[in-house]
Amino acid sequence: MKRFVMLLLLLAGQAHADAFVASVDRTRLSEGETLILTLESTDPTRFGRPDLSPLEADFEILGSRQVNRLSSIGDTPRASTRWILTLQPRHSGELVIPPIHLGDAQTLPITLEIEPREQSDGVEQLAPVFIDASLDQSSVYVQAQTVLTLRIFHSVSMYDDSSLTSLQMKDARIEQLGEPRTYEKVIGGVRHGVIELQYAIYPQRSGELVIPGQTFSATLVDRSAAGDFLPFGPRAGKVSRVKSPDIPLQVRPKPAEYPADAPWLPARALGLAETWSPQPEQSRVGESLTRRLILKVDGLSSAQLPPLPATQVDDLRRYPDQPQLSDQKSESGLISTREESEALVPSRSGQFELPPLEVVWWNTRTDSLERSTLPARTLQVAENPQLQNDEQPNTPMVTTQVVEGPALWPWQLACALLSLSTLIGFGLWWHARRQPAIQRAAQTGPNPRTLLDDLKRACLAGDAQATRHALDAWARQQPETLADMAARYVPLSDALDGLNGALYSESGQFWQGEELWKAIRSLPASQEPSAAPQESSALPPLYPR
């Protein structure tokens, strides 16, 4: 919790003093290791170098370099200067990087934790390359976070062909915490380069899990080989492979006293806050109030955060927005944030009682159940004069006077005539419906034999577009429509579906028209009376055999 609060205070302080800021690549390290301190100034009116003398009491400055940058935010150019320092703490314990001055500006102090030097027999440390892996805790709850730290030590130079196998576990979700960090550490009087990687691991089942070892391989520079004497030739070296040990992890199930109806939230710290725009004291009927709820959790990813309870109050309409999720990676794990915004519109004046908002979670530091609550809030909504003017327009007083109307008999006569004409029209429609259908006039146009030949050539050529045009021309010469023919003959309907699919898809160039031509040839004659004159005509048969 202390680190969680300090992080928030540090971010708030840097927001007010962003003209000259200090940052480090890590805040926890062992005695003999180095860290990177970055000082950045964004004020172009400040010149000179920062005063580094406050560092000399507790740190040894191993190296420094200055980087000038010119960037732009929109159309505004921005110049910045960075001083990158490599520091080595002089002793273990809690050290503070004091404020660094640059003219009249100064940075905020930064607290470091320097662990004592570990004693070892030095057997594996004598190797030119070795690897070490450790967990921040050996036992965690299911879905809770544990941090795996992997350090690769090397006392010799390596080529840039190094590789590390990826960390994969079937029953756990893994997320890498930032990019690999590099620094130096003195072991047994020998300075080693260190490559450090960190992973956040979230086990998904209880029981014992084994974190598998990772294999690191690299080509070591062999300066004693004969190849070193060739200034422009390849340098000799040997491949080194080392593997980290497997690490057991005990995963505890969800405690029995945790509420069954609450989402499972095992975290190191949890904060809940709200903001209003405008302020609730300024609310009026019909005007929108924006309520923003912020849930910040140390030790979980944003994907694990549940939705916050919705505001349900009578006469208070709610319009929620999409939640905003974000993750901040640090050396102690993930700090996730879930922001939910909702617009609240009161439909009446008076008081509205907003219920308290509670989030149940499990504190993994104290191993206890905790509840974070936003207290209940009373909204006092005032009348909106603008709405009152709109809802109550000035209307003249209306007086009721009984006036004798005109005679009703003309309207009665008109209604009787309309009813009679409606009955007559219905009778004529019924009589016409019982008469035989009007014979369809014979259509004129090209020779049906020629149209049939064109349709045959297009089908056998597999040309979907030409087939469609020839089919339409041939159908216009028939006694019934193409839809009627397809309705009474299933093979023709299937063939037409294939043609339409080819016309409106990318596979039209592979369409084969044999099935459509077979369906046209085998189409049975129509049984409608209008088909009789067509069969007795002098034209040659449509489907010669």
C-alpha positions as CSV (number, residue, x, y, z in Angstrom):
1,M,0.0,0.0,0.0
2,K,2.9,2.4,0.8
3,R,4.4,1.9,-2.6
4,F,1.0,2.3,-4.2
5,V,0.4,5.6,-2.5
6,M,3.9,6.9,-3.1
7,L,3.5,6.1,-6.8
8,L,0.3,8.3,-7.0
9,L,2.0,11.1,-5.1
10,L,5.1,10.9,-7.3
11,L,2.9,11.2,-10.4
12,A,1.0,14.1,-9.0
13,G,4.2,15.9,-8.0
14,Q,5.7,15.5,-11.4
15,A,2.6,16.9,-13.0
16,H,3.4,20.2,-11.3
17,A,7.2,20.2,-11.8
18,D,7.5,18.7,-15.3
19,A,10.1,21.3,-16.4
20,F,12.9,19.4,-14.7
21,V,12.3,15.8,-13.6
22,A,14.3,12.8,-12.5
23,S,13.6,9.1,-13.1
24,V,15.3,5.8,-12.5
25,D,15.1,2.5,-14.4
26,R,14.4,0.6,-11.1
27,T,14.1,1.3,-7.4
28,R,15.1,-2.1,-5.9
29,L,18.5,-3.5,-6.5
30,S,21.3,-5.4,-4.7
31,E,24.5,-4.1,-3.4
32,G,27.1,-3.9,-6.1
33,E,24.6,-3.3,-8.9
34,T,24.2,-0.2,-11.0
35,L,21.2,1.8,-12.0
36,I,20.4,4.5,-14.6
37,L,19.3,7.9,-13.4
38,T,17.8,10.2,-16.1
39,L,17.5,14.0,-15.6
40,E,15.4,15.8,-18.2
41,S,14.8,19.5,-18.7
42,T,12.1,20.8,-21.0
43,D,12.7,24.5,-20.4
44,P,14.9,25.9,-23.2
45,T,15.7,29.0,-21.1
46,R,17.8,27.0,-18.7
47,F,21.4,26.6,-19.5
48,G,24.4,24.8,-17.9
49,R,24.6,21.4,-16.2
50,P,22.8,20.1,-13.2
51,D,24.6,20.1,-9.8
52,L,25.5,16.5,-9.2
53,S,27.4,17.0,-6.0
54,P,24.5,15.8,-3.7
55,L,24.9,12.3,-5.3
56,E,28.5,11.9,-4.2
57,A,27.7,11.0,-0.6
58,D,25.8,7.8,-1.3
59,F,26.5,7.0,-5.0
60,E,29.5,6.6,-7.3
61,I,29.0,8.1,-10.7
62,L,30.4,5.6,-13.2
63,G,29.4,7.4,-16.4
64,S,27.3,10.2,-17.8
65,R,26.2,11.4,-21.2
66,Q,24.0,14.3,-22.5
67,V,21.3,13.9,-25.1
68,N,19.6,16.9,-26.8
69,R,16.2,16.2,-28.4
70,L,13.8,18.3,-30.5
71,S,10.3,17.0,-30.9
72,S,6.9,18.6,-31.6
73,I,3.5,18.4,-30.0
74,G,1.0,19.4,-32.8
75,D,2.5,22.5,-34.4
76,T,4.5,23.5,-31.3
77,P,8.2,22.5,-31.3
78,R,9.5,21.2,-28.0
79,A,13.2,21.0,-27.1
80,S,14.5,18.9,-24.2
81,T,17.9,18.0,-22.7
82,R,18.6,14.7,-20.9
83,W,21.5,13.8,-18.7
84,I,21.8,10.0,-18.4
85,L,23.9,8.9,-15.4
86,T,25.1,5.4,-14.4
87,L,25.2,5.2,-10.6
88,Q,26.4,2.5,-8.2
89,P,25.2,2.7,-4.5
90,R,28.1,2.9,-2.0
91,H,26.2,0.8,0.7
92,S,23.0,-1.2,1.2
93,G,19.9,-0.1,3.0
94,E,17.3,2.6,2.1
95,L,19.0,5.4,0.0
96,V,17.4,8.5,-1.3
97,I,18.5,10.3,-4.5
98,P,18.3,13.9,-3.2
99,P,16.8,16.7,-5.2
100,I,19.1,17.8,-8.1
101,H,19.2,21.5,-8.9
102,L,19.4,23.1,-12.4
103,G,19.3,26.8,-11.9
104,D,16.2,27.6,-9.9
105,A,14.5,24.3,-10.7
106,Q,14.9,21.0,-8.8
107,T,13.8,17.4,-9.0
108,L,11.8,15.4,-6.5
109,P,13.6,12.9,-4.3
110,I,13.6,9.2,-5.2
111,T,13.8,6.4,-2.6
112,L,15.8,3.3,-3.4
113,E,16.0,-0.1,-1.6
114,I,19.5,-1.6,-1.7
115,E,19.6,-5.2,-0.6
116,P,22.8,-6.5,1.1
117,R,25.2,-8.5,-1.0
118,E,24.3,-12.2,-1.2
119,Q,27.0,-14.7,0.0
120,S,27.7,-17.6,-2.3
121,D,30.2,-20.3,-2.7
122,G,30.9,-18.8,-6.2
123,V,30.9,-22.2,-8.0
124,E,28.5,-21.2,-10.8
125,Q,29.5,-17.6,-10.6
126,L,32.9,-18.5,-12.0
127,A,31.2,-19.4,-15.3
128,P,31.4,-16.7,-17.9
129,V,27.6,-16.8,-18.3
130,F,25.1,-18.0,-15.8
131,I,21.4,-17.4,-15.2
132,D,19.3,-16.8,-12.1
133,A,15.5,-16.9,-11.6
134,S,13.5,-15.9,-8.6
135,L,9.9,-15.3,-7.5
136,D,8.7,-12.4,-5.3
137,Q,6.6,-15.0,-3.3
138,S,6.5,-18.7,-3.2
139,S,2.8,-19.0,-2.5
140,V,-0.1,-17.0,-4.1
141,Y,-3.8,-17.3,-4.5
142,V,-5.4,-18.4,-7.7
143,Q,-5.5,-15.6,-10.3
144,A,-3.3,-13.5,-8.1
145,Q,-0.1,-12.0,-9.3
146,T,3.4,-13.2,-8.7
147,V,6.5,-11.6,-10.4
148,L,9.2,-13.8,-11.9
149,T,12.6,-12.0,-12.2
150,L,15.1,-13.5,-14.6
151,R,18.8,-12.3,-14.5
152,I,21.5,-13.3,-17.0
153,F,25.0,-12.6,-15.8
154,H,28.0,-12.5,-18.1
155,S,31.6,-11.6,-17.4
156,V,32.8,-11.7,-21.0
157,S,31.7,-9.9,-24.1
158,M,29.0,-11.5,-26.3
159,Y,27.9,-11.0,-29.9
160,D,24.5,-9.7,-30.6
161,D,23.1,-13.1,-31.6
162,S,21.8,-13.9,-28.1
163,S,18.4,-15.4,-27.7
164,L,16.1,-16.5,-24.8
165,T,13.3,-19.0,-25.1
166,S,9.8,-17.7,-24.4
167,L,8.1,-18.4,-21.1
168,Q,4.9,-20.5,-21.6
169,M,2.6,-22.2,-19.1
170,K,-0.6,-24.1,-19.7
171,D,-2.3,-23.2,-16.5
172,A,-1.2,-19.6,-16.1
173,R,-1.5,-16.2,-17.9
174,I,1.9,-14.5,-18.4
175,E,2.7,-10.9,-19.3
176,Q,6.1,-9.4,-19.7
177,L,6.8,-6.3,-17.6
178,G,8.4,-3.8,-19.9
179,E,11.6,-4.2,-21.9
180,P,14.7,-6.0,-20.7
181,R,17.0,-3.9,-18.5
182,T,20.8,-3.9,-18.5
183,Y,23.1,-2.9,-15.8
184,E,26.4,-4.0,-14.1
185,K,27.1,-5.9,-10.8
186,V,30.4,-6.8,-9.1
187,I,30.5,-10.4,-8.0
188,G,33.6,-11.7,-6.3
189,G,35.6,-8.7,-7.4
190,V,34.6,-9.3,-11.1
191,R,32.3,-6.9,-12.9
192,H,29.4,-8.6,-14.6
193,G,27.0,-7.3,-17.1
194,V,23.4,-8.2,-16.2
195,I,20.3,-8.6,-18.4
196,E,17.1,-8.5,-16.3
197,L,13.6,-9.5,-17.4
198,Q,10.5,-9.6,-15.4
199,Y,7.2,-11.4,-15.9
200,A,3.8,-11.1,-14.2
201,I,2.3,-14.6,-13.8
202,Y,-1.4,-15.2,-13.0
203,P,-2.1,-18.9,-12.2
204,Q,-5.5,-20.1,-13.3
205,R,-5.9,-23.1,-11.1
206,S,-5.0,-24.0,-7.5
207,G,-2.4,-26.6,-6.5
208,E,1.3,-26.8,-7.3
209,L,2.5,-25.3,-10.5
210,V,6.0,-25.5,-11.9
211,I,7.5,-22.5,-13.7
212,P,9.7,-24.0,-16.4
213,G,13.3,-22.9,-16.9
214,Q,14.3,-20.7,-19.8
215,T,17.3,-21.3,-22.0
216,F,19.7,-18.5,-22.9
217,S,22.1,-19.0,-25.7
218,A,24.8,-16.6,-27.0
219,T,28.1,-16.6,-28.8
220,L,31.0,-15.5,-26.5
221,V,33.8,-13.4,-27.8
222,D,37.1,-15.4,-27.8
223,R,39.8,-12.8,-27.8
224,S,42.6,-15.3,-27.6
225,A,41.7,-17.0,-30.9
226,A,43.7,-16.4,-34.0
227,G,40.8,-14.7,-35.7
228,D,41.3,-11.7,-33.5
229,F,44.4,-10.8,-35.4
230,L,42.3,-10.1,-38.5
231,P,41.1,-6.5,-38.0
232,F,38.3,-6.8,-40.7
233,G,37.6,-10.6,-40.5
234,P,35.1,-12.5,-38.4
235,R,35.8,-12.8,-34.7
236,A,36.1,-16.2,-33.3
237,G,33.8,-17.3,-30.4
238,K,32.0,-20.3,-28.9
239,V,28.3,-20.8,-28.3
240,S,27.2,-20.9,-24.6
241,R,23.8,-22.2,-23.4
242,V,22.5,-21.9,-19.9
243,K,19.2,-22.7,-18.4
244,S,17.4,-21.3,-15.4
245,P,16.1,-23.8,-12.8
246,D,12.5,-24.9,-12.6
247,I,10.7,-23.1,-9.8
248,P,7.7,-24.6,-7.9
249,L,4.8,-22.3,-7.1
250,Q,2.1,-23.1,-4.5
251,V,-1.3,-21.8,-5.6
252,R,-4.0,-21.5,-2.9
253,P,-7.7,-21.6,-3.8
254,K,-10.2,-18.8,-3.1
255,P,-10.8,-18.5,0.6
256,A,-14.0,-19.9,1.9
257,E,-15.0,-16.7,3.7
258,Y,-14.9,-14.7,0.4
259,P,-18.5,-13.8,-0.7
260,A,-19.8,-16.2,-3.3
261,D,-21.7,-13.5,-5.3
262,A,-18.7,-11.1,-5.5
263,P,-16.1,-11.2,-8.3
264,W,-12.8,-12.6,-7.1
265,L,-10.2,-9.8,-6.8
266,P,-6.9,-10.8,-5.1
267,A,-4.8,-7.6,-5.0
268,R,-2.1,-5.9,-3.0
269,A,-4.0,-2.6,-2.9
270,L,-7.2,-1.2,-4.3
271,G,-8.5,2.4,-4.6
272,L,-11.9,3.7,-5.6
273,A,-12.7,7.3,-6.5
274,E,-15.3,9.4,-8.4
275,T,-15.3,12.8,-10.1
276,W,-18.3,14.9,-11.3
277,S,-18.7,17.4,-14.1
278,P,-20.3,19.8,-13.4
279,Q,-20.4,19.6,-9.6
280,P,-23.5,17.9,-8.2
281,E,-24.5,21.1,-6.4
282,Q,-25.1,22.8,-9.8
283,S,-27.5,20.2,-11.2
284,R,-30.9,21.2,-12.7
285,V,-33.7,19.3,-14.3
286,G,-33.0,18.1,-17.8
287,E,-29.3,18.9,-17.7
288,S,-26.7,16.2,-17.9
289,L,-24.3,15.3,-15.0
290,T,-21.2,13.3,-15.8
291,R,-20.1,10.9,-13.1
292,R,-16.7,9.2,-13.6
293,L,-15.8,6.2,-11.4
294,I,-12.1,5.2,-11.2
295,L,-11.0,1.8,-9.9
296,K,-7.2,1.4,-9.5
297,V,-5.8,-1.9,-8.5
298,D,-2.2,-2.9,-7.7
299,G,-1.5,-6.6,-8.5
300,L,-4.1,-7.3,-11.3
301,S,-4.4,-6.6,-15.0
302,S,-7.2,-4.4,-16.3
303,A,-8.8,-7.5,-18.0
304,Q,-9.5,-8.9,-14.5
305,L,-11.3,-5.9,-13.2
306,P,-15.1,-6.4,-13.1
307,P,-17.7,-3.7,-14.1
308,L,-18.7,-1.3,-11.3
309,P,-22.3,-1.3,-10.0
310,A,-24.6,0.8,-12.2
311,T,-26.4,3.8,-10.7
312,Q,-30.1,2.8,-10.6
313,V,-32.3,5.6,-9.2
314,D,-35.9,6.4,-10.2
315,D,-36.4,9.6,-12.3
316,L,-32.7,9.7,-13.0
317,R,-31.9,8.5,-16.5
318,R,-28.5,6.9,-17.0
319,Y,-26.5,6.9,-20.2
320,P,-23.2,4.9,-19.8
321,D,-20.1,5.2,-21.9
322,Q,-17.6,2.5,-22.9
323,P,-15.2,1.7,-20.0
324,Q,-11.6,2.7,-20.4
325,L,-9.0,0.1,-19.4
326,S,-5.2,0.7,-18.9
327,D,-2.2,-1.0,-17.4
328,Q,0.9,0.5,-16.0
329,K,3.9,-1.7,-15.7
330,S,6.4,-1.4,-12.9
331,E,9.1,-3.6,-11.4
332,S,6.6,-4.8,-8.7
333,G,4.0,-5.8,-11.3
334,L,1.0,-4.3,-13.0
335,I,-1.1,-1.4,-11.7
336,S,-4.4,-1.5,-13.6
337,T,-7.1,1.1,-14.0
338,R,-10.8,0.9,-15.0
339,E,-12.6,4.1,-15.7
340,E,-16.4,4.2,-16.2
341,S,-18.3,7.3,-17.2
342,E,-22.0,7.8,-17.1
343,A,-24.3,10.7,-17.9
344,L,-27.1,11.2,-15.4
345,V,-30.1,13.3,-16.4
346,P,-32.7,14.1,-13.7
347,S,-36.3,14.3,-15.0
348,R,-37.7,16.1,-11.9
349,S,-36.5,18.5,-9.2
350,G,-35.9,17.6,-5.6
351,Q,-33.6,15.1,-3.9
352,F,-32.1,12.0,-5.3
353,E,-30.4,9.5,-3.0
354,L,-27.5,7.7,-4.7
355,P,-26.7,4.4,-2.9
356,P,-23.2,3.7,-1.7
357,L,-20.8,1.9,-4.1
358,E,-18.9,-1.0,-2.7
359,V,-16.1,-3.2,-4.2
360,V,-15.2,-6.4,-2.3
361,W,-11.6,-7.6,-2.7
362,W,-9.0,-9.8,-1.0
363,N,-5.9,-8.1,0.4
364,T,-3.0,-10.4,-0.4
365,R,-0.6,-8.4,1.8
366,T,-2.7,-8.8,5.0
367,D,-4.4,-12.0,3.8
368,S,-7.9,-10.6,4.8
369,L,-11.2,-9.6,3.2
370,E,-11.6,-5.9,2.6
371,R,-14.3,-3.6,1.2
372,S,-13.7,-0.3,-0.5
373,T,-16.7,2.0,-0.5
374,L,-17.8,5.3,-2.0
375,P,-20.3,6.8,0.5
376,A,-23.9,7.5,-0.4
377,R,-24.6,10.9,-2.0
378,T,-27.6,13.1,-2.1
379,L,-28.3,15.1,-5.2
380,Q,-30.3,18.3,-4.8
381,V,-31.8,19.1,-8.3
382,A,-33.2,22.5,-8.9
383,E,-35.9,23.6,-11.3
384,N,-34.8,24.6,-14.8
385,P,-36.4,27.9,-15.7
386,Q,-35.8,27.4,-19.4
387,L,-37.7,24.1,-19.4
388,Q,-40.6,25.7,-17.4
389,N,-40.9,28.4,-20.1
390,D,-40.9,25.8,-22.8
391,E,-43.5,23.6,-21.1
392,Q,-45.9,26.4,-20.1
393,P,-46.5,28.7,-23.1
394,N,-48.9,31.6,-22.9
395,T,-52.2,30.3,-24.1
396,P,-55.4,32.5,-24.4
397,M,-58.4,31.6,-22.3
398,V,-60.8,29.4,-24.2
399,T,-64.6,29.9,-23.6
400,T,-67.1,27.2,-24.5
401,Q,-70.3,28.2,-26.3
402,V,-72.9,25.8,-27.6
403,V,-73.8,26.6,-31.2
404,E,-76.5,24.8,-33.1
405,G,-74.9,23.0,-36.1
406,P,-76.2,22.5,-39.7
407,A,-78.7,19.9,-40.7
408,L,-77.5,16.3,-40.7
409,W,-79.5,14.8,-43.6
410,P,-77.0,15.8,-46.4
411,W,-74.3,13.9,-44.6
412,Q,-76.5,10.9,-44.1
413,L,-77.4,10.9,-47.8
414,A,-73.8,11.1,-48.9
415,C,-72.9,8.2,-46.6
416,A,-75.7,6.1,-48.0
417,L,-74.6,6.7,-51.6
418,L,-70.9,5.9,-50.7
419,S,-72.0,2.6,-49.2
420,L,-74.2,1.7,-52.2
421,S,-71.3,2.4,-54.6
422,T,-69.0,0.3,-52.5
423,L,-71.4,-2.7,-52.6
424,I,-71.8,-2.3,-56.4
425,G,-68.0,-2.3,-56.9
426,F,-67.5,-5.4,-54.7
427,G,-70.2,-7.2,-56.8
428,L,-68.5,-6.4,-60.1
429,W,-65.1,-7.5,-58.7
430,W,-66.6,-10.8,-57.6
431,H,-68.3,-11.4,-61.0
432,A,-65.0,-10.7,-62.8
433,R,-63.1,-13.0,-60.5
434,R,-65.3,-15.9,-61.6
435,Q,-64.6,-15.3,-65.3
436,P,-61.7,-17.2,-67.0
437,A,-58.4,-15.4,-67.2
438,I,-57.6,-13.3,-70.2
439,Q,-55.6,-15.1,-72.7
440,R,-52.0,-13.8,-72.9
441,A,-51.3,-12.2,-76.2
442,A,-48.6,-13.9,-78.3
443,Q,-45.4,-12.1,-78.1
444,T,-43.5,-11.0,-81.1
445,G,-39.8,-10.9,-81.5
446,P,-36.9,-12.9,-82.8
447,N,-37.2,-16.5,-83.9
448,P,-37.4,-18.8,-80.8
449,R,-35.2,-21.3,-82.5
450,T,-32.4,-18.7,-82.9
451,L,-32.8,-17.7,-79.2
452,L,-32.6,-21.3,-78.1
453,D,-29.4,-21.8,-80.1
454,D,-27.9,-18.7,-78.6
455,L,-28.8,-20.0,-75.1
456,K,-27.3,-23.4,-75.9
457,R,-24.0,-21.9,-77.1
458,A,-23.7,-19.6,-74.0
459,C,-24.4,-22.5,-71.6
460,L,-21.9,-24.9,-73.1
461,A,-19.3,-22.1,-73.3
462,G,-19.6,-21.5,-69.5
463,D,-20.2,-17.8,-70.1
464,A,-22.5,-16.7,-67.2
465,Q,-23.1,-13.2,-68.5
466,A,-24.0,-14.3,-72.0
467,T,-26.2,-17.1,-70.6
468,R,-28.1,-14.6,-68.5
469,H,-28.9,-12.3,-71.5
470,A,-29.8,-15.3,-73.8
471,L,-32.0,-16.8,-71.1
472,D,-33.9,-13.6,-70.6
473,A,-34.4,-13.2,-74.3
474,W,-35.7,-16.8,-74.7
475,A,-38.0,-16.5,-71.7
476,R,-39.7,-13.4,-73.1
477,Q,-40.9,-15.6,-76.0
478,Q,-42.4,-18.3,-73.8
479,P,-46.1,-18.4,-72.7
480,E,-45.1,-18.2,-69.0
481,T,-42.5,-16.3,-67.0
482,L,-39.1,-17.7,-66.0
483,A,-40.1,-17.6,-62.4
484,D,-43.2,-19.8,-63.2
485,M,-41.1,-22.3,-65.0
486,A,-38.6,-22.5,-62.2
487,A,-41.4,-22.9,-59.6
488,R,-42.9,-25.9,-61.3
489,Y,-39.6,-27.6,-62.3
490,V,-37.0,-28.1,-59.5
491,P,-33.9,-28.9,-61.7
492,L,-34.4,-25.5,-63.5
493,S,-34.7,-23.7,-60.2
494,D,-31.4,-25.3,-58.9
495,A,-29.7,-24.4,-62.2
496,L,-30.8,-20.8,-62.0
497,D,-29.6,-20.6,-58.4
498,G,-26.2,-21.7,-59.6
499,L,-26.2,-19.1,-62.4
500,N,-27.2,-16.3,-60.0
501,G,-24.5,-17.4,-57.6
502,A,-21.9,-17.3,-60.3
503,L,-23.0,-13.8,-61.5
504,Y,-22.6,-12.2,-58.0
505,S,-19.5,-14.0,-56.7
506,E,-15.8,-14.2,-57.5
507,S,-16.2,-17.8,-58.7
508,G,-18.2,-16.8,-61.8
509,Q,-15.4,-17.7,-64.1
510,F,-15.6,-21.3,-63.1
511,W,-19.3,-21.7,-63.8
512,Q,-20.4,-24.7,-65.9
513,G,-23.7,-24.3,-67.9
514,E,-24.4,-28.0,-68.8
515,E,-26.8,-28.4,-65.9
516,L,-28.8,-25.4,-67.0
517,W,-29.0,-26.5,-70.6
518,K,-30.1,-30.0,-69.5
519,A,-32.9,-28.4,-67.4
520,I,-34.0,-26.2,-70.4
521,R,-34.1,-29.3,-72.6
522,S,-36.1,-31.4,-70.2
523,L,-38.5,-28.7,-69.1
524,P,-42.0,-30.2,-69.3
525,A,-44.7,-28.4,-71.2
526,S,-47.0,-26.0,-69.3
527,Q,-50.5,-27.3,-68.4
528,E,-52.1,-23.8,-68.6
529,P,-54.8,-23.2,-71.2
530,S,-52.8,-20.5,-72.7
531,A,-50.2,-23.1,-73.8
532,A,-52.4,-24.8,-76.3
533,P,-52.0,-22.3,-79.1
534,Q,-48.3,-22.3,-78.7
535,E,-48.2,-26.1,-79.1
536,S,-50.4,-25.9,-82.3
537,S,-48.3,-23.2,-83.9
538,A,-46.3,-23.8,-87.0
539,L,-43.0,-23.2,-85.3
540,P,-40.5,-26.1,-85.0
541,P,-40.5,-27.8,-81.6
542,L,-38.4,-26.1,-78.8
543,Y,-36.6,-29.2,-77.7
544,P,-35.8,-31.4,-80.7
545,R,-34.7,-34.9,-79.9
